Amino acid sequence: MTDGHPDVLVVEDDPDLLEIVQLMLRLSGYPVRGAANGKEALQAIEQRKPAVVLLDMLMPVMDGWECARELRARYGDTVPIVVVTAAEHARARASEIGDVADVLAKPFEMDDLIRVVERYAVKSDVSSRPD
Amino acid sequence: VAATVVGVFLVAGCLWIFVTDLLLYALVEDQAIIARIETAKGGAFVMLAALLLYVVTSRSAARLAHAYATISAVLDSIGDGVLLLGRDRSISYANPAAVRMLRARSPSDLVGVGAPEFSRRYRVSYPDGHIVPPDRYVSQRVFDTGGVLNYKAILHPPGAPEVVISSTGAAVRSPDDASVASVVSVMHDITSTENLDRLRDGLFAATAHAVKTPVAVIKSATQVLAAGGSDPRRSIVTIERQCARIERLVENMLVLSRFRSSTLQLYPVLLALAPIVEAAVGEAARLAPDRDIRVEIDAGPRVYADGERLTMVLRNVMHGAIRSSCAQAPVTARLVSTRDEARIGVRYRPRLPLDHRENGVPGAVTDYDDVAVGQYVTSLIVQAHGGTLSEQSDDGHVTVWVHLPVAPENAT
């Protein structure tokens, strides 16, 4: 549950990485949702606007660049985007999509992930630790 | 040659005058007759000189014509583009290879073209993408420096793919004043070599990129495990799965590089397919315990195959199916056989619509993805075994089939 706070939307096509990032965020007390590509992410944002989007770039169906453009067109700067990428020169590549909140280069440290997320998202009152 | 001809002519002429005069004055006393004979002797000398001149000139002209024909044949037949630039620094000759390379209709399209016009037509750039100023072309610089200059450049013929060239400009000096009278510019097309280098660099980049995601999962899973935030068994299986993924990627890249350098060796032996299929399915099931992975063995065919490479094929196909399928739907491996053909099929329900599936074209290693590399290597290995890969879609499912020729029944 989100306790009324906006959650973190993780957009990642690799199921293992998606699962583990969600687990890291839940462990730190953040409400979180997942999407496997840009299209699913836009559908999820339509249902509920998240506090921040952690966006992978290379994905099938709709990649990170297209998703970011669509997000900007629909919601302006109201949804912060954190680019998560394994590409070389991550920050330079991320700048191609315009004003991004931050960049996380894969592989990343859990502390770095949390440090980025805590700038935008608020922890749930009740930590939803996984079983 | 010229000095020899002149020397021979001088000696022969002097001898002619001296000997005939000696004979004339010894044999004839009448001055009038001597005068007439001397006139005739002079005429004969001119005629002999003209004959000699004719023989020498025609032989030289014939040799020149032969040399011209030889040079023309060489220029017409070589694969390198050759341009000749005159004193006005514009093209005065282009060989057929240059015409092809520059996408011109005929040599006359190029004759008279100077460096500024050449720059407008072909946007000559350095390999780093910067445009080469027309006065920096080797064919222009060599007019001022003399000697031979060389550089690597990229031509962009209109409506045609770019051409990477190694261009050399060589000065031809005038025999009169030693100034540079013309320049021979040779353009060697190195596009395919460059593309091969780029492809190799691309594969390195793809490997480095594809390794980052499993490394990220391993790193994160380890941190979550250390924080006591997950089921240890689940984390260990996740880590093991990612290790297998990296191992598979490295193996695939190794095979790919050997295919590219034509150094891959297969060691085919007579193999029963059923145990190999069962082992590959067992390994996949162990690495993905949450998934419903099934095996159906309907036949026990034997094939001539390299067991190690065939195992790679099945690992790649199973991994591709698991990665591309819905988590809730089963992945089923099936072994069937006819008299001539053994078929291993892996059936799954794609998690993405069919027109959006990743890496739909086996063979195009363009995506930074281990599945794409695996598909490409799989197709190469299967083809090397005389088999084929095919894909079948029905009822929202996809089946990837590996077809292999069956070994004869009496094979040992």
Interface residues (C-beta under 8 A of the other chain):
Chain A: D14 P15 D16 L17 E19 I20 V21 L23 M24 L27 A36 N37 L58 P60 V61 A86 A87 E88 K106 P107 F108 E109 M110 R129 P130
Chain B: A205 H209 K212 T213 P214 V215 A216 V217 I218 K219 S220 A221 Q223 V224 A227 G229 S230 T238 R241 Q242 R323 A327 R351 L352 P353 H356 R357 E358 D367 Y368 D369
